[in-house]
Amino acid sequence: MKIVIQTVLTAAALLVSFSCAAADKLTIGITLQPYYSYVKAVVGDRADILPLVDAGFNPHNYQPQPNDLRRLKQMDVIVVNGIGHDDFALKVIDAANRDDLVVLEANNDVPLLPAMGQSVGNGAVNPHTFVGLSTTIQKVYTIANKLAELDPDNAREYRKNARDYAKKFRLMKRKSMLALGDLNTAGMKVATTHNAYGYILQEFGVDVAAVIEPAHGVEPSASQLQGTIEKIKQSGIDVLFYELNMPNRYVDTIEKATGVKLYRFSHMTHGQYDAKKVEIEMQQNLDTLVEAMQFAAKKDQA
């Protein structure tokens, strides 16, 4: 009988211990799909991740909803882009009036590029740091270090996970660099339909000669489009990058008028929240970039 009672008491104690441990987990909010991947890579199962908004929204035109505020109230920390891509979330955070909420600015330690485009204001920065390799690595370290301060019991694990995750992107870059070999792309000129790809392009020595859209998702006027076509012709632009998940009807017009080669990049901000999303789509972007650079090199040699 004593053995049975002792077993029951031990089981009860373990259950209480487990419940306390579960209750002590941080609830970490995120605003965009890439940040789900980052935070999941860092924390694994040692914290809960709660997206502020359901998947499938467009961050460029999303308007805050009452449910966003309810979710925010459940969070201990929220990881934000904070430099122009999730302004909707900053509005929700302001409205919540929560002094206890930790707002973790993932781009706090990232060297930022200036924004490009016809409608960009003075001093604006390019918020698409999640499309770059080095910027992704830096953000993951920033996230891990801050979470380690907030959750010291798991600090060692968070930092180890961040290093492991960073290694994946370094190996991706190395593989792409080796694929390019001694390819001469010094004369490569590219245009983009959106101010989004500067971070990944700069890592491979590619400059953006023109940004076509006056603003994200806003098609250029007829006069702006004609001006872009003339600029592409005069500049000898080889490649036009545009967004994988956004319809750009005018891109076909540009292709026919200039003969420029089209390639599509993922912004990683569409679809479901997925721990592997950034890894998978970053590799796809790198494969696309290598293909585009190989094309440009052959064109210059012709």
Buried (B, 14 or more C-beta within 10 A) or exposed (E): EEEEEEEEEEEEEEEEEEEEEEEEBBBBBBBBBBBBBBBBBBBEEBBBBBBBBEEEBEBBEBEBBEEBBEBBEEBBBBBBBBBBBBBBBBEBBEEBEBEEBBBBBBBEEBEBBEBBBBEBEEEBBBBBBBBBBBBBBBBBBBBBBBBBEBBEEBBEBBBEBBEEBBEBBEEBBEEBEEBBEEBEBEEBBBBBBBBBBBBBBBBBEBEBBBBBBBBBEEBBEEEBBEBBBEBBEEEEBBBBBBBBEBEBEBBEBBEEBBEBBBBBBBBBBBEEBBBEBBBEBBBBBBBBBBBBBBBBBEBBEE
